[in-house]
Amino acid sequence: MLYPLIPDDKHPKWIIVLKILEIIGSHRSRKIAVRLKISDVDNFLLVIKILILSNLFERDISGIISEIKNKPKFRVKKNIKR
């Protein structure tokens, strides 16, 4: 059984995740996605954020999505909307 993701701003892995999510959510990454002619930029960036979380914490994508849906604080803190 996997433990739930508990955001901790002092843990090294979470520091990396927060920095990566900040970069992915930046205006520059939006401009790059538009330049690549991606039609739904918001959905694209959301998927990239979920894939990063899934990869760094070695979890299933469905598990990450269910944790995001179940924890509104997690969603707000990590700047993941929906």
Residue frames as a rotation matrix with the C-alpha (Angstrom) as fourth column:
MET 1
0.579 0.815 0.000 0.00
0.815 -0.579 0.000 0.00
0.000 0.000 -1.000 0.00
LEU 2
-0.357 -0.686 0.634 1.27
0.667 -0.662 -0.341 3.44
0.654 0.302 0.694 -0.91
TYR 3
-0.344 0.177 -0.922 1.23
0.774 -0.503 -0.385 6.25
-0.532 -0.846 0.036 1.57
PRO 4
0.715 0.635 0.292 -0.71
0.692 -0.588 -0.418 9.37
-0.093 0.502 -0.860 0.59
LEU 5
-0.191 -0.754 0.629 1.22
0.715 -0.546 -0.437 12.32
0.673 0.366 0.643 -0.78
ILE 6
0.645 0.297 -0.704 1.79
0.725 -0.530 0.440 14.80
-0.242 -0.794 -0.557 2.01
PRO 7
0.512 -0.453 0.729 3.16
0.368 -0.652 -0.663 18.11
0.776 0.608 -0.167 0.74
ASP 8
0.661 -0.421 -0.621 6.12
0.598 -0.205 0.775 19.26
-0.453 -0.884 0.116 2.81
ASP 9
0.968 -0.207 0.145 7.87
-0.065 -0.758 -0.649 22.44
0.244 0.618 -0.747 1.69
LYS 10
0.443 -0.847 0.294 11.07
-0.835 -0.272 0.478 21.47
-0.325 -0.457 -0.828 3.52
HIS 11
0.418 -0.260 0.870 11.52
0.177 0.963 0.203 18.01
-0.891 0.069 0.449 2.00
PRO 12
-0.511 -0.759 -0.404 14.09
-0.238 -0.327 0.914 18.05
-0.826 0.563 -0.013 -0.85
LYS 13
-0.748 0.266 0.608 11.85
0.639 0.539 0.549 16.17
-0.182 0.799 -0.573 -3.27
TRP 14
0.347 0.933 -0.097 8.97
0.889 -0.360 -0.284 18.58
-0.300 0.012 -0.954 -2.66
ILE 15
0.136 -0.383 -0.914 11.28
-0.040 -0.924 0.381 21.55
-0.990 -0.015 -0.141 -3.16
ILE 16
-0.878 -0.468 0.103 12.18
0.035 0.153 0.988 20.16
-0.478 0.870 -0.118 -6.59
VAL 17
-0.392 0.815 0.427 8.52
0.919 0.373 0.130 19.48
-0.053 0.444 -0.895 -7.41
LEU 18
0.448 0.591 -0.671 7.43
0.584 -0.761 -0.280 22.98
-0.676 -0.266 -0.687 -6.41
LYS 19
-0.258 -0.627 -0.735 10.15
-0.254 -0.690 0.678 24.55
-0.932 0.362 0.019 -8.54
ILE 20
-0.933 -0.073 0.353 9.27
0.286 0.447 0.848 22.40
-0.220 0.892 -0.396 -11.56
LEU 21
-0.067 0.988 0.138 5.53
0.988 0.085 -0.130 23.10
-0.140 0.128 -0.982 -11.19
GLU 22
0.304 0.103 -0.947 6.28
0.225 -0.974 -0.033 26.81
-0.926 -0.203 -0.319 -10.92
ILE 23
-0.678 -0.626 -0.385 8.27
-0.270 -0.276 0.923 26.70
-0.684 0.729 0.018 -14.15
ILE 24
-0.785 0.433 0.443 5.59
0.619 0.585 0.524 24.67
-0.032 0.686 -0.727 -15.94
GLY 25
0.217 0.952 -0.217 2.91
0.937 -0.265 -0.227 27.12
-0.273 -0.154 -0.950 -14.84
SER 26
-0.360 -0.449 -0.818 4.87
0.303 -0.885 0.353 30.16
-0.882 -0.120 0.455 -15.98
HIS 27
0.565 0.546 -0.619 3.93
-0.309 -0.556 -0.772 32.52
-0.765 0.627 -0.146 -18.77
ARG 28
-0.242 -0.770 -0.591 6.99
-0.905 -0.041 0.423 31.42
-0.350 0.637 -0.687 -20.74
SER 29
-0.851 -0.048 0.524 5.87
0.031 0.990 0.140 27.78
-0.525 0.135 -0.840 -20.83
ARG 30
0.221 0.974 0.056 2.44
0.313 -0.016 -0.949 28.92
-0.924 0.227 -0.309 -22.06
LYS 31
0.415 -0.130 -0.900 4.11
-0.720 -0.652 -0.238 30.85
-0.556 0.747 -0.364 -24.87
ILE 32
-0.692 -0.719 -0.070 6.17
-0.639 0.565 0.521 27.81
-0.335 0.405 -0.851 -25.82
ALA 33
-0.524 0.579 0.625 3.05
0.383 0.815 -0.434 25.61
-0.761 0.012 -0.649 -25.91
VAL 34
0.554 0.725 -0.409 1.27
-0.020 -0.479 -0.878 28.14
-0.832 0.494 -0.251 -28.13
ARG 35
0.031 -0.646 -0.763 4.30
-0.910 -0.334 0.245 28.30
-0.413 0.687 -0.598 -30.40
LEU 36
-0.892 -0.345 0.292 4.14
-0.244 0.911 0.332 24.51
-0.380 0.225 -0.897 -30.74
LYS 37
-0.545 0.766 -0.340 0.53
-0.682 -0.169 0.711 24.96
0.487 0.620 0.615 -31.91
ILE 38
-0.868 0.331 -0.371 -0.98
0.478 0.761 -0.438 23.02
0.138 -0.558 -0.819 -29.01
SER 39
-0.345 0.814 0.467 -4.69
0.193 -0.425 0.884 23.77
0.918 0.395 -0.010 -29.16
ASP 40
0.772 0.635 0.024 -5.64
0.069 -0.121 0.990 23.32
0.632 -0.763 -0.137 -25.48
VAL 41
-0.145 -0.947 0.287 -2.73
-0.214 -0.253 -0.943 24.85
0.966 -0.198 -0.166 -23.57
ASP 42
-0.010 0.194 0.981 -4.37
-0.980 -0.198 0.029 24.67
0.200 -0.961 0.192 -20.12
ASN 43
0.906 0.389 0.168 -5.11
-0.410 0.904 0.123 20.97
-0.104 -0.180 0.978 -20.47
PHE 44
0.580 -0.768 -0.271 -1.61
0.136 0.420 -0.897 20.31
0.803 0.484 0.349 -21.83
LEU 45
-0.295 -0.724 0.623 0.06
-0.527 -0.421 -0.739 22.03
0.797 -0.546 -0.258 -18.86
LEU 46
0.342 0.505 0.793 -2.20
-0.937 0.249 0.245 20.19
-0.074 -0.827 0.558 -16.42
VAL 47
0.979 0.014 -0.201 -1.22
-0.060 0.972 -0.225 16.85
0.192 0.233 0.953 -17.96
ILE 48
0.169 -0.986 -0.001 2.47
0.013 0.004 -1.000 17.75
0.986 0.169 0.013 -17.80
LYS 49
-0.201 -0.196 0.960 2.14
-0.885 -0.384 -0.263 18.64
0.420 -0.902 -0.096 -14.10
ILE 50
0.697 0.529 0.484 0.40
-0.683 0.695 0.223 15.34
-0.218 -0.486 0.846 -13.35
LEU 51
0.832 -0.442 -0.336 3.04
0.135 0.749 -0.649 13.39
0.538 0.494 0.683 -15.28
ILE 52
-0.128 -0.899 0.419 5.83
-0.369 -0.349 -0.861 15.13
0.920 -0.265 -0.288 -13.36
LEU 53
0.030 0.217 0.976 4.19
-1.000 0.005 0.030 14.30
0.002 -0.976 0.217 -10.01
SER 54
0.918 0.392 0.059 3.58
-0.389 0.919 -0.061 10.73
-0.078 0.033 0.996 -11.10
ASN 55
0.587 -0.759 -0.282 7.14
0.120 0.425 -0.897 10.24
0.801 0.493 0.341 -12.25
LEU 56
-0.235 -0.759 0.607 8.91
-0.531 -0.423 -0.734 11.86
0.814 -0.495 -0.304 -9.29
PHE 57
-0.199 0.222 0.955 6.85
-0.960 0.152 -0.235 10.05
-0.197 -0.963 0.183 -6.66
GLU 58
-0.915 -0.246 -0.320 6.68
-0.345 0.888 0.304 6.75
0.209 0.388 -0.898 -8.61
ARG 59
-0.458 0.853 0.249 2.87
-0.113 0.222 -0.968 6.59
-0.882 -0.472 -0.005 -8.54
ASP 60
-0.422 0.465 0.778 0.20
0.890 0.374 0.260 5.64
-0.170 0.802 -0.572 -11.02
ILE 61
-0.917 0.123 0.379 -1.31
0.053 -0.905 0.423 8.54
0.395 0.408 0.823 -12.90
SER 62
0.027 0.997 -0.070 -4.79
0.175 0.064 0.982 7.51
0.984 -0.038 -0.173 -11.74
GLY 63
0.178 -0.034 -0.983 -3.58
0.966 0.198 0.168 7.56
0.189 -0.980 0.068 -8.13
ILE 64
-0.829 -0.513 -0.223 -2.19
0.537 -0.841 -0.062 11.07
-0.156 -0.171 0.973 -8.51
ILE 65
-0.664 0.646 0.378 -5.44
-0.086 -0.567 0.819 12.27
0.743 0.511 0.432 -10.09
SER 66
0.282 0.814 -0.508 -7.56
0.509 0.322 0.798 10.77
0.813 -0.484 -0.323 -7.31
GLU 67
-0.156 -0.397 -0.905 -5.37
0.978 -0.194 -0.083 12.41
-0.142 -0.897 0.418 -4.65
ILE 68
-0.972 -0.174 0.161 -5.67
0.208 -0.951 0.229 15.77
0.113 0.256 0.960 -6.38
LYS 69
-0.297 0.941 0.160 -9.46
-0.028 -0.176 0.984 15.41
0.954 0.288 0.079 -6.53
ASN 70
0.362 0.485 -0.796 -9.75
0.691 0.434 0.578 14.33
0.626 -0.759 -0.178 -2.90
LYS 71
0.000 -0.458 -0.889 -7.50
0.911 -0.367 0.189 17.04
-0.413 -0.810 0.417 -1.43
PRO 72
0.790 0.359 0.497 -8.53
0.555 -0.764 -0.330 20.60
0.261 0.536 -0.803 -2.32
LYS 73
0.789 -0.562 -0.248 -5.62
-0.221 -0.637 0.738 22.03
-0.572 -0.528 -0.627 -0.27
PHE 74
-0.050 -0.813 0.581 -3.20
0.459 0.498 0.736 19.96
-0.887 0.303 0.348 -2.34
ARG 75
0.256 0.262 0.931 -4.71
0.967 -0.076 -0.244 21.35
0.007 0.962 -0.273 -5.53
VAL 76
0.976 0.153 0.157 -4.44
0.150 -0.988 0.029 24.97
0.160 -0.005 -0.987 -4.39
LYS 77
0.609 -0.791 -0.062 -0.97
-0.171 -0.208 0.963 24.61
-0.774 -0.576 -0.262 -2.89
LYS 78
-0.266 -0.753 0.601 0.51
0.445 0.457 0.770 22.99
-0.855 0.473 0.214 -5.98
ASN 79
-0.331 0.201 -0.922 -1.32
-0.602 -0.797 0.042 25.33
-0.727 0.569 0.385 -8.37
ILE 80
-0.986 0.138 0.091 -3.18
0.162 0.706 0.690 22.49
0.031 0.695 -0.718 -10.05
LYS 81
-0.515 0.849 -0.119 -6.64
-0.747 -0.513 -0.423 23.53
-0.420 -0.129 0.898 -11.12
ARG 82
-0.133 0.670 -0.731 -9.65
-0.723 0.439 0.533 21.29
0.678 0.599 0.426 -11.82
